[in-house]
Amino acid sequence: QVQLVESGGGLVQPGGSLRLSCAASGSIFSIYAMGWYRQAPGKERELVATITANGRTNYADSGKGRFTISRDNAKNTVYLQMNSLKPEDTAVYYCNADIGGLDYRSDYWGQGTRVTVSS
């Protein structure tokens, strides 16, 4: 069984920074793309950033220049460094990973970590 566990959310003032982490564990053979998504109250879940196994990144326009996604393949962990945070970044942030075992490949989600940007 595979699990994704996020951490690092919290309350931060506008202009502040947070670093989210997401660690994958379980019967993992390979982790392909990993990413972060977010869902604000009353809105649909949206892409924040993704990163491939070899480090190619993609960002939603909302986070370009402020957010940086990275991964540590040895630790099966993906990070999201968020700088210059704005109130509109307030949301629950979810980790996503495309993971394969010896006889399966599937898409997994974490439980979410809440980020609140407010003064």
Secondary structure, 3 states (H helix, E strand, C coil): CCEEEEECCEEECCCCCEEEEEEEECCCCEEEEEEEEEECCCCCCEEEEEECCCCCEEECHHHCCCEEEEEEHHHCEEEEEECCCCHHHCEEEEEEEEEECCCCEEEEECCCEEEEECC
